[in-house]
């Protein structure tokens, strides 16, 4: 068998985000094929064979690629709307528009969402898609196609809703699926697209939307389906005080107790937001190793509150970062969430001790890999792991006078991405994507957003 071709990256600061938080002020990384072969201090060893490329990364910090753990790609077409609403009012305002999406719109929105993340250092993305209007086409296939074309590693959380307005839910009745239809379509998506191999580019999770849009039976049977298929489970949890009131009125339980009663706590589960968690809720997540997707910008945009991330981390709850949908985080970038997670959590009870720069970087890398169930393969720079890594240019006006590179990345302005690799394949260079046409995507998303707005206005 021919030896794997090597890429050598040298003269860079390195933050490995391994278990010991190993860092090198000036070091090297050797990529062989799609894996990290070795890394360490100083220059790469002499005499390496099959080197196809050498990168002098002076002035750069190399980190694991960022891992996004919560998003709604379709919302790229409804950015900038309902900007002064809380979650429930925002959903009521936008559900009627979202329920008119089709395959072409979904594909364009996925392209826009993925492109924005990938050009900013995301190498693993996920999409929680739960709106499937009748006759709208193959929406899951369109999303997966967009991810494949962009070159990022991807988890599709195949969502569902079966609790419409007539059953006390928030979505309009025409926007929900039946219990049987949602379960069948979810299983078909897992069967068609999930890959459980070490270097998988596409995985699928089972993801009923939320307690206020899903029946208890769909929650229970969804969990059974996921475990029968050996895939992960995802949903929204404890996002707002209104959600807690809703759960207590409808189920007689708070959100965490309700989730536990339906089989939705466990090391194969991660939940978005988890803003309103008391001590017993955090203890339940810690006991069951249930993960959290922390979405600081979206939580602030919708005035949901400040999640107790320091307390979750102290209890050993797995926590990653999420962009959330771009109707509640219009920037659509994950690297800005490193800074926002740190700053917003310092407004909470722990103040300046809430998070530091390295904890924020861990949330966006290894923490995200944990939450997606892929910490064995990605999330840190270690020999044998997949070569998903980013070269951040810190030799700029915005960063050059900050001595510590990790502090520069997290506290400073968004750092330019000189290069981003997924499985050893470069997908971005100098802030531009290499595998897709950003300008064409911008045009198509603008056209599809206008088409959706016209259709919704005529309804």
Secondary structure by P-SEA (a helix, b strand, c coil): ccccbbbbbccbbbbccccccccccccbbbbccccccccccccccccccccccccccccbbbcccbbbccccccccccccccccccaaaaaaacaaaaaaccaaaaaaaaaaaaaaaaaacccbbbbbcccccccccaaaaaaaaaaaaaccbbbbcbbbbcccccccccccccccccaaaaaaaaaaaaaccccccccccbbbbbbccccccccaaaaaaaaaaaaaacbbbbbbccccaaaaaaaaaaccccaaaaaaaaccccccccccccccccaaaaaaaaaabbbbbccaaaaaaacccccaaaaaaaaccccccccccccccccccaaaaaaaaaaaaaacccccccccaaaaaaaacaaaaaaacccccccccccccccbbbbbbcccccccccccaaaaaaccccccccbbbccccccccccccccccaaaaaaaaaaaaaaaaaaaaac
